[in-house]
Amino acid sequence: MTTWREQSARLVVGLLRLTHDIDLAQDLAHDAMVAALEQWPVAGVPDNPGAWLMAVAKRRAIDHFRRAERHDRAETRMAHELRTGEQERAHTADPAAQLDTVDDDTLRLMLLTCHPALTTESQVALTLRLVGGLTSREIARAFLVPEDTIVRRISRAKATVARLARAAVDDESPFDVPGPAERQQRLPAIMNIVYLIFTEGYTATTGDRWMRPELCDEAIRLGRLVLTV
């Protein structure tokens, strides 16, 4: 579970850029973790678990696109990256612009899912699901709304993000974290998310524990990262 918490955001971010489908990115990331649970006890944990998980996920993605006989460009791009061993794609060729990067993958994912095309409620709900790992019930409690409302809200938000990612491909532009000015516009939603993750950790909605210290720790880590944006 520790490895999953550390690597899940990086996997989802990387796979979202390649597949332009949040649901598919999540499925591929989970498939890679299942493969790790099956193979690592026998073969041992690799020196670079994150790179191993990403390589497995990319292979599964290529298989998916081959079976579907579509997205030829995505398949070619992923196959090339897998052969050359690239773990992350360059964001820009401008050295000055490269200084303005977001290195933490969890923060990158939060900036992507807090896109202004989504309502604030949808931004927060989707990010709590992807980043915080909160269930629909837990998110509904935070919003004081029925669980079905949150399920529909997250589903619509995923569809919107997928549409934005596909549009970026059509425009031959990267679907990645925004520039400094746009980041500032997304900070209020991100700060709400950090607060709600900490709240769920401090007063757990489900389970047999009153508190979930791992969520409190993650919220504190994210809060410190937000100061760097």
N, C-alpha and C positions, 0 to 999 in steps of 0.2 A: 504493500500500500504506500509506503514511503516513496518508492521509485515512481509509482503512478502519480502521486501528488506532485512530485518534482518535475516529471516529464510530460504530463498530460497537456498542459497549455502549449508547450513547444510543439508537440505533435499536432495538435489541432490547428494551431496557427500555420504551420508548414503545409499541412494537408489541405487546409482551406485555400491557400494560395494556389495549390496545384489542381484541386478538384472543383473549386468554386461551389461547394455544396457542404453546408455545415453538418447535416445529418450523415452524409457519407464520410466526412472527415472524422466525426466522432466514432462511427462504426469501424473505420479502419484503425483508429487509435486503440479502440478496445480489442480488436482482433489481434493487434500486435502484442498487447499485454497478455492476452490469453496464450499466445504462442510462447511468450516469455515464461509464463507460469508452467507450461508444459515442458519446455526445453532446458531452462536454467537449472532446475534441480538435478538434471542428468549431466548436462554439459558444463555447468558452472556459469556464474555470472560473467558476462564479457567485460573487458577493460573499460569500454565506453557504452554503458547500457542505453543511453539516449540515442546514439548513432545506430545501435543494433535495432532498437525499436523503430526508428524512422526508416531504416532500410527495409525491414519487414513490411511496414505499412505501405511504403511505396510499391513494393512488389505486389501486394494485395490490390493496390489501386490500379496498377497496370493490368492485372488479371481481370479486374472488374470492367475496365474500359474495353478490353479485348472481347470479353464475353458479350458486352452490350453492342459491340461493333459501332462505337461512336466516339466522339471527342478525340479524333486522331491527333490533333495538335497537342492535347494534354498528354496523351500517351507517349508521343515522341519526346516531349519536353521532360517528362518524368524518367523515361528510360535513359535519356542522355545524362540527367543528373545522377541517376543511380550508378551508371557506368563510370562517371568521372569522380564519384565519391563526394560530390558537393553536399554539404549539409544545410547551407542556407544560400539563397540567391542574393546577388548584390542588389541594393536598393537604388543605387545611382552611380554613375561614373564620375561625378563631380566630387573631388576630394574634400572640398569645403563643406559640401552638403553631407558627406559621410560623417562629419563630426557631430551632426545633429541626428543622432540615432537613439532608438529605444532598445536597450540590450535585453531587458527582462521580458521573457516570452509571455508571462502572465499579464504584465502591463500592456504588452502589444495587443493581446487578445481583447483586453478590456477597451482599449482605444478603438479597435475595430468594431466591437459589438455595441459601442455607444455612438453609433453613426447617427447624424442628425436626421436621416431619412426615417428613423424610428421615433416613436413617441418616447418621452422620458420613461414612462411606465414599462414600455416594451424593452427599452435599453437595459433597465435595471433587472427586469425579470429574466431576460435571456442571459445576461452576464452572471447573475447569481446561479443560474443553472449550469453554465459552462465553466465558470471560474471557481465559484464557491462550492459547486457540487451539491447544492441544495435541491431537495425534492420539490415537486410542485406544491405539495402540502405545506412545506416549510415556507416557501415563497408566498403562498396565499396568506399564511398567518402574518407575514411581515406587511402585506398590503391590506389585510383585513377584508379580503374578498373571497368568494367561493373558489375552490381549487379548479373547477372547470374553466373559470375565467382565465386563470394563469396558464393552463394548458393551451387554450386557444391563443392567448397573447404570445406565448413562446413560439408556437407553430407559425403564426403570421410573421413574427420577427425573423425566424430562420428563413422563411421564404423571401423576405425582403433582402436580407444579407446575401442570399444566393443570387438573387437578381442583380444586385449591385456588383457582385464578383464577376458574373457573366458579362455584364455591361463593360466592365473594365477590360476584359479580354477582347471584346469586340472593338474597343477603342485603342487596343494595344497599349494600355497603361497599367501600371502595377496596382493591385488591390492591397494596399499596405497602410501602415500607420500614417496619420495626417501630419502636416507641418505644425510648427509651434503655435501659430495663431489658432488653428482649428482645435488643437489639443486643449487649449484653455477653455474653449467652448464646451468641451466634453467633460471637463473636470467636475462640475456639480453632480452629474450622474454617477461618475466614478466614486466620488466621496460618499454619496448615498450608499453605493454598493459596499464599500469598505465598512461603513457603519453597520449595515444589515448583516454582513458576514460576522462581524464581531458580536452583534446582538444574538445571533443564532448560536454562536459559540458560548456566550455568557449565560444564556437561558435557552437551553435546547428544547426544540419543539417535540422531538420524538426520541425514542431510545430509552435506555434504563439509567442514563446519566443526566444529572442536572446541568452539567457543563460539558462543552466539547473544546478542550484546551487547544487542540490542533487548529481549529477555526479561529480562535482568538489570536494565536500566534501568526496565522496567515494574514489576518486583517491588519495586525500591527506591521507586518512586513510590507504589505501593500501600501499602508498609510505612509510609511517611510519612502517608498518608491514614488508615490504621487508627488512628494516634495521635489523630486528631480525633474518633473515634467516641465 
